[in-house]
Amino acid sequence: MKFSKIEFGVGIFMVLGIVAAVVMSLKVAGLVLDSSSDTYTVHAKFDNIGSLKLRAPVRIGGVAIGRVENITLDPTDMVPVVDLAIESRYSELSSESKASILTAGIIGEQYISITPGFYDEEMGSTYLKDGDYIHDTGSAIVLEDLISKFLYSSSVGDAANAEDAS
């Protein structure tokens, strides 16, 4: 069986196309091929994490500084604990920082937004280190809860207005 140069070129082109598609899909999914980025882990306890997922971005002012590494349930407090892998180049985050779970758009993916706190050594604030906890947290806003509160409050208000009218 004899192969021509054209068939060989088409085969190489197809293999390169498949490799490019795999790399692109990994980038879009937020996965990385190299694990060379140095990170440190910070923990945060939330009352409600909504639909926060592993590998969700951690952002400051819209700039990604890390990813959600793990989500567990604290057996003593029975609240979710989220482990945040933050890139080491952002090591000057104050212990007074706040972590909130926000949603990109109305029904977009959820991510963790960090609002940097002040740093004053005399006031006792420090920089976050590996294994520290962020104590000031804001839980996720669940759209279904907001809708049910709105519907319930409007139906209670309608019933109170009906009683006042009679």
Secondary structure, 3 states (H helix, E strand, C coil): CCCCHHHHHHHHHHHHHHHHHHHHHHHHCCCCCCCCCCEEEEEEECCCCCCCCCCCEEEECCEEEEEEEEEEECCCCCCEEEEEEEEHHHCCCECCCEEEEEECCCCCCEEEEEECCCCCHHHCCCECCCCCEECEEECCCCHHHHHHHHHHHHHHHHHHHHHHHC
